[in-house]
Amino acid sequence: MEYRIGQGYDVHRIQEGLPMWLGGVAVPSDRGFVAHSDGDVAIHALCDALLGALALGDIGHLFPDTSDEWKGIRSTVLLEKVMERVRELGWTVENADITIALQAPKLAPLVPQMREVIAGVMGIAPERVSVKATTTERLGFVGRGEGCEVWAVALLSRG
């Protein structure tokens, strides 16, 4: 059996009047992420972890923000495309672990739904997807409510 681990990181600025998508779920908020796509920071970090595990670059390379093709696209579609590539190369996702740093709003009530959505897109059991939400105790740009940052790790296997 062969294994690969990938790590992903993403950050987006927050602005009033935009929708907030995290983990494929619409988050009730009057503020959202500034982005070329829907700005789902969690899925972007996860895509980078999957791509990184296989040394396939990052989502900015595959889905450039200079292309109208990806303007406003749901990040779940980007994850579907990344997963197609993972499967084409014969790999299986063993698990994914995602940590979201966001001062507000509170995400705990949405975490189970995020796990279900992400697992569904990836074609794996929700028990293989961990989503954790934290604040930064009002420190830094996240603590001031200026942005959100996410770390993701994925373990893939083949053979």
Stockholm file with secondary structure:
# STOCKHOLM 1.0

chainA/1-159         MEYRIGQGYDVHRIQEGLPMWLGGVAVPSDRGFVAHSDGDVAIHALCDALLGALALGDIGHLFPDTSDEWKGIRSTVLLEKVMERVRELGWTVENADITIALQAPKLAPLVPQMREVIAGVMGIAPERVSVKATTTERLGFVGRGEGCEVWAVALLSRG
#=GR chainA/1-159 SS CEEEEEEEEEEEEEEETSCEEETTEEECCSEEECCSSCCCHHHHHHHHHHHHHTTCCCHHHHSCTTCGGGTTCCHHHHHHHHHHHHHHTTCEEEEEEEEEECSSSCCGGGHHHHHHHHHHHHTSCGGGEEEEEECCTTCHHHHTTSEEEEEEEEEEEEC
#=GC SS_cons         CEEEEEEEEEEEEEEETSCEEETTEEECCSEEECCSSCCCHHHHHHHHHHHHHTTCCCHHHHSCTTCGGGTTCCHHHHHHHHHHHHHHTTCEEEEEEEEEECSSSCCGGGHHHHHHHHHHHHTSCGGGEEEEEECCTTCHHHHTTSEEEEEEEEEEEEC
//
